[in-house]
Amino acid sequence: MEQATTDIFEEIERLKKEKNAIILAHYYQEGDIQDVADYIGDSLGLSQQAAKTEADMIVFAGVHFMAETAKILCPEKKVVLPDLEAGCSLADSCSPVEFKKFKEAHPDHLVISYINCSAEIKALTDIVCTSSNAVQIVNSLPPEQAIIFAPDKNLGKYINKLTGRDMLLWNGSCIVHEIFSSKKITQLQHEHPDAVLIAHPECEEVVLDMADFIGSTSALLNYVVKSDKKEFIVSTEPGILHEMSKRAPNKILIPAPPDNSCACNNCPYMKLNTLEKLLSCMKNETPEITMEESLRKQAEKSILRMLDLSKQLGL
């Protein structure tokens, strides 16, 4: 098995050179995919890398909306995704038809949408944000500006709490971050009294209220690396533990348990991508992400506004 994996790694490296391809991988991908990627990051970092790459083909090891974002930013490049079924429960929780009605019912509201949404939602959005820059983007707007925030209600509540805003929230959520068990986390804290609880802001409020540190995927990673603490309970998708372990090998990392019989809380969509599927999609250059140019151009405006604001704000 180890030899087979090594052979796949070598073949992927050969194809990268042959096709002038770049592999972008999210922190929630399986460890082997992260190891073969040219860049690993969260949604903001991946968007920034996609926008500036000179590769001819972007192989996006993540979920569908992420590959869509890369295509929106790089229309002249071929963008492929190892498994087209790698969707996102949060993106699926926001129907474009229903959201358009919601937006039209509040014409005085500016729309900020979390990047975890479809191209159709981005096209209905004024500014896209990520969990890395959402608070700063909201704070950059005049306090009297009414805002709709979509699709994640938990992230929206957290931003409202930090900024003092009263944004109107779409009722969407992520299946991974919604089912962390506060009861089981409390038990873990009792078993590991010196452990620091860190959490992603997509988690429910009850978990965030327990947390010692709240931040985006990359912020959680950096916190663990820089902290002088030794033990951490990590309340986000456990794929991040791979990079955390590499960058902080002496730290003890405990995945927060969900409210079911599983020990950890894997995203079923992220884990649809495998090393074998990645190799296949590089060889065959499919499944390819495509979209109507009119939709792409409309969706691009909100993403470019985010990237411009992020640059202005030094993010």
C-alpha positions as CSV (number, residue, x, y, z in Angstrom):
1,M,0.0,0.0,0.0
2,E,2.8,2.4,0.9
3,Q,4.6,1.7,-2.5
4,A,1.3,2.3,-4.3
5,T,0.9,5.6,-2.5
6,T,4.4,6.6,-3.4
7,D,3.8,5.7,-7.0
8,I,0.7,7.9,-7.1
9,F,2.6,10.8,-5.5
10,E,5.3,10.5,-8.2
11,E,2.7,10.3,-11.0
12,I,0.9,13.4,-9.7
13,E,4.2,15.3,-9.6
14,R,4.9,14.3,-13.2
15,L,1.5,15.4,-14.3
16,K,1.8,18.8,-12.5
17,K,4.9,19.5,-14.6
18,E,3.5,18.1,-17.8
19,K,0.2,20.0,-17.6
20,N,1.5,23.1,-15.8
21,A,-1.1,22.3,-13.1
22,I,-1.3,23.6,-9.5
23,I,-3.1,21.6,-6.7
24,L,-4.9,23.7,-4.2
25,A,-6.1,21.8,-1.1
26,H,-8.3,22.8,1.9
27,Y,-7.1,21.9,5.4
28,Y,-10.1,19.5,5.7
29,Q,-8.8,17.2,3.0
30,E,-7.2,13.8,3.9
31,G,-3.6,13.9,4.8
32,D,-2.2,12.4,1.6
33,I,-3.9,15.1,-0.5
34,Q,-2.6,17.8,1.7
35,D,0.9,16.4,1.4
36,V,0.8,16.4,-2.4
37,A,-0.7,19.9,-2.7
38,D,1.2,23.0,-3.8
39,Y,-0.8,25.2,-1.5
40,I,-2.9,24.3,1.6
41,G,-5.2,26.9,3.1
42,D,-8.6,28.1,4.2
43,S,-11.2,29.7,2.0
44,L,-9.5,33.1,1.9
45,G,-6.0,31.8,1.2
46,L,-7.3,29.5,-1.5
47,S,-9.2,32.3,-3.2
48,Q,-6.1,34.5,-3.1
49,Q,-3.9,31.7,-4.5
50,A,-6.4,31.0,-7.3
51,A,-6.6,34.6,-8.3
52,K,-2.8,34.9,-8.8
53,T,-1.7,31.5,-10.1
54,E,0.0,31.3,-13.5
55,A,-0.8,27.6,-13.9
56,D,-2.9,26.5,-16.9
57,M,-4.9,24.0,-14.8
58,I,-6.2,24.4,-11.2
59,V,-6.8,21.0,-9.5
60,F,-9.0,22.0,-6.6
61,A,-9.0,19.5,-3.7
62,G,-11.9,20.8,-1.8
63,V,-15.6,21.1,-2.3
64,H,-17.7,22.4,-5.2
65,F,-18.2,26.0,-4.2
66,M,-14.4,26.4,-3.8
67,A,-13.7,25.1,-7.3
68,E,-16.5,27.4,-8.5
69,T,-14.8,30.3,-6.9
70,A,-11.5,29.5,-8.6
71,K,-13.3,29.3,-12.0
72,I,-15.0,32.7,-11.3
73,L,-11.6,34.3,-10.6
74,C,-9.8,32.4,-13.4
75,P,-12.2,32.0,-16.4
76,E,-9.3,31.3,-18.8
77,K,-8.0,28.4,-16.8
78,K,-9.2,24.9,-16.6
79,V,-10.5,24.1,-13.1
80,V,-11.1,20.4,-12.1
81,L,-12.4,18.8,-9.0
82,P,-11.6,15.2,-8.0
83,D,-15.2,14.4,-7.2
84,L,-18.1,16.5,-8.5
85,E,-20.3,15.2,-5.7
86,A,-18.1,17.0,-3.1
87,G,-20.7,19.5,-2.2
88,C,-21.4,21.5,1.0
89,S,-24.3,21.3,3.4
90,L,-23.9,25.0,4.2
91,A,-24.0,26.0,0.5
92,D,-27.0,23.7,0.0
93,S,-28.9,25.4,2.8
94,C,-29.3,28.6,0.8
95,S,-31.5,28.2,-2.3
96,P,-30.9,30.9,-4.9
97,V,-34.7,31.2,-5.6
98,E,-35.6,31.6,-2.0
99,F,-32.6,33.9,-1.2
100,K,-33.5,36.2,-4.1
101,K,-37.0,36.6,-2.6
102,F,-35.5,37.2,0.8
103,K,-33.2,39.9,-0.6
104,E,-36.0,41.6,-2.6
105,A,-38.0,41.8,0.7
106,H,-35.2,43.9,2.2
107,P,-34.1,46.3,-0.6
108,D,-32.3,48.7,1.8
109,H,-29.9,45.9,3.0
110,L,-26.4,45.3,1.6
111,V,-25.7,41.6,1.2
112,I,-22.6,40.0,2.7
113,S,-22.3,36.3,1.9
114,Y,-19.9,33.8,3.4
115,I,-17.8,32.3,0.7
116,N,-19.3,28.9,1.5
117,C,-22.1,29.4,-1.0
118,S,-22.9,28.8,-4.7
119,A,-22.1,31.0,-7.6
120,E,-25.8,31.9,-7.9
121,I,-25.7,33.2,-4.3
122,K,-22.5,35.1,-4.9
123,A,-24.2,36.7,-7.9
124,L,-26.9,38.1,-5.5
125,T,-24.2,39.3,-3.1
126,D,-22.5,42.7,-2.7
127,I,-19.5,41.5,-0.7
128,V,-18.2,38.0,-0.1
129,C,-16.4,37.2,3.1
130,T,-14.6,34.4,4.8
131,S,-14.3,33.5,8.5
132,S,-10.8,35.1,8.3
133,N,-12.0,38.5,7.3
134,A,-15.8,38.7,8.0
135,V,-15.5,40.9,11.2
136,Q,-13.1,43.3,9.6
137,I,-15.3,43.6,6.5
138,V,-18.4,44.3,8.5
139,N,-16.6,46.8,10.7
140,S,-15.4,48.6,7.5
141,L,-19.0,49.5,6.6
142,P,-20.9,52.5,8.0
143,P,-22.7,51.6,11.2
144,E,-26.0,52.8,9.8
145,Q,-25.8,50.4,6.8
146,A,-28.4,47.6,7.1
147,I,-26.9,44.2,6.3
148,I,-28.2,40.8,5.2
149,F,-25.7,38.0,6.2
150,A,-25.9,34.6,4.5
151,P,-25.8,31.7,4.6
152,D,-24.3,30.7,8.0
153,K,-26.5,31.8,11.0
154,N,-23.8,30.7,13.6
155,L,-21.1,32.8,12.0
156,G,-23.5,35.6,11.6
157,K,-24.5,35.5,15.3
158,Y,-20.8,35.5,16.2
159,I,-20.1,38.6,14.0
160,N,-23.1,40.4,15.4
161,K,-21.8,39.7,18.9
162,L,-18.3,41.0,18.1
163,T,-19.4,44.1,16.1
164,G,-22.5,45.1,17.9
165,R,-24.4,44.9,14.6
166,D,-27.9,43.5,14.2
167,M,-27.4,41.9,10.8
168,L,-30.4,40.0,9.3
169,L,-29.3,36.4,9.2
170,W,-30.2,33.7,6.7
171,N,-31.0,30.4,8.5
172,G,-28.3,28.2,7.2
173,S,-25.6,26.0,8.9
174,C,-22.9,23.4,8.4
175,I,-23.6,19.8,9.4
176,V,-20.1,19.4,10.7
177,H,-20.0,22.4,13.0
178,E,-23.7,22.1,14.1
179,I,-23.3,18.7,15.8
180,F,-20.4,19.2,18.2
181,S,-21.6,18.0,21.6
182,S,-21.2,20.5,24.3
183,K,-21.8,17.7,26.9
184,K,-19.0,15.6,25.4
185,I,-16.7,18.6,25.2
186,T,-17.3,19.3,28.9
187,Q,-16.4,15.7,29.7
188,L,-13.2,16.0,27.7
189,Q,-12.3,19.2,29.5
190,H,-12.8,17.4,32.8
191,E,-10.5,14.6,31.6
192,H,-8.0,17.1,30.2
193,P,-8.1,20.1,32.6
194,D,-5.0,21.8,31.0
195,A,-6.4,21.6,27.5
196,V,-7.4,24.7,25.6
197,L,-10.7,24.6,23.7
198,I,-10.4,26.2,20.2
199,A,-13.4,26.5,17.9
200,H,-14.4,27.6,14.4
201,P,-17.1,30.4,14.4
202,E,-19.4,28.1,12.4
203,C,-20.0,26.2,15.6
204,E,-23.1,26.7,17.6
205,E,-23.2,29.5,20.2
206,V,-23.2,27.0,23.1
207,V,-19.8,25.7,21.9
208,L,-18.4,29.2,21.1
209,D,-19.3,30.3,24.6
210,M,-17.1,27.5,26.0
211,A,-14.2,28.2,23.8
212,D,-10.9,29.7,24.9
213,F,-10.1,30.8,21.3
214,I,-12.4,31.3,18.3
215,G,-11.0,31.7,14.8
216,S,-10.9,30.6,11.1
217,T,-9.2,27.4,10.1
218,S,-5.9,29.2,9.5
219,A,-6.3,31.2,12.7
220,L,-6.8,28.0,14.7
221,L,-3.7,26.5,13.1
222,N,-1.6,29.5,13.9
223,Y,-2.9,29.7,17.4
224,V,-1.8,26.1,18.1
225,V,1.6,26.6,16.6
226,K,2.3,29.8,18.5
227,S,0.7,29.0,21.9
228,D,2.9,27.9,24.8
229,K,0.1,25.5,25.8
230,K,0.6,21.8,25.1
231,E,-2.9,20.4,24.8
232,F,-5.8,21.4,22.6
233,I,-9.4,20.3,22.1
234,V,-10.1,21.2,18.4
235,S,-13.7,22.0,17.5
236,T,-13.7,22.0,13.8
237,E,-13.3,19.4,11.0
238,P,-10.5,17.1,12.1
239,G,-8.6,17.3,8.7
240,I,-6.9,20.4,10.2
241,L,-5.1,18.1,12.7
242,H,-2.8,16.8,9.9
243,E,-1.2,20.2,9.3
244,M,-1.4,21.1,13.0
245,S,0.6,17.9,13.8
246,K,3.2,18.7,11.2
247,R,3.7,22.2,12.3
248,A,3.4,21.6,16.0
249,P,4.6,18.0,16.5
250,N,5.0,18.3,20.3
251,K,1.4,19.4,20.9
252,I,-1.4,17.1,22.0
253,L,-4.4,17.5,19.7
254,I,-7.9,16.1,20.6
255,P,-10.7,16.3,18.1
256,A,-14.0,17.6,19.6
257,P,-16.6,14.8,19.4
258,P,-20.0,15.2,17.7
259,D,-23.4,14.4,19.2
260,N,-23.4,10.8,17.9
261,S,-21.5,7.6,18.3
262,C,-18.5,8.8,16.2
263,A,-15.2,9.8,17.9
264,C,-14.6,12.7,15.5
265,N,-16.6,14.8,13.1
266,N,-15.5,14.3,9.5
267,C,-17.1,16.3,6.7
268,P,-18.6,13.6,4.4
269,Y,-18.2,15.9,1.3
270,M,-14.6,16.8,1.9
271,K,-13.7,13.2,2.3
272,L,-15.2,12.2,-1.1
273,N,-11.9,13.4,-2.6
274,T,-9.2,10.7,-2.5
275,L,-5.6,10.5,-3.8
276,E,-6.7,8.1,-6.5
277,K,-9.5,10.4,-7.7
278,L,-7.1,13.3,-7.7
279,L,-4.7,11.4,-10.0
280,S,-7.6,10.4,-12.3
281,C,-8.9,14.0,-12.6
282,M,-5.4,15.2,-13.4
283,K,-4.9,12.6,-16.1
284,N,-8.4,13.0,-17.7
285,E,-8.8,16.8,-16.9
286,T,-12.3,16.0,-15.7
287,P,-14.7,16.7,-13.9
288,E,-14.3,20.2,-15.1
289,I,-16.1,23.2,-13.5
290,T,-18.0,25.3,-16.1
291,M,-20.6,28.1,-15.8
292,E,-22.4,30.7,-17.9
293,E,-20.2,33.8,-18.5
294,S,-23.0,36.1,-17.4
295,L,-23.3,34.3,-14.0
296,R,-19.5,34.2,-13.6
297,K,-19.2,38.0,-14.2
298,Q,-21.9,38.8,-11.8
299,A,-20.5,36.5,-9.1
300,E,-17.0,37.8,-9.7
301,K,-17.9,41.3,-8.5
302,S,-18.6,40.3,-4.9
303,I,-15.4,38.2,-4.7
304,L,-13.2,41.0,-6.1
305,R,-14.7,43.4,-3.7
306,M,-13.7,41.0,-0.9
307,L,-10.2,40.7,-2.2
308,D,-9.8,44.4,-2.6
309,L,-11.1,45.1,0.9
310,S,-8.9,42.4,2.3
311,K,-5.9,44.1,0.7
312,Q,-6.9,47.5,2.0
313,L,-7.4,46.1,5.5
314,G,-4.1,44.3,5.4
315,L,-5.6,40.8,5.7
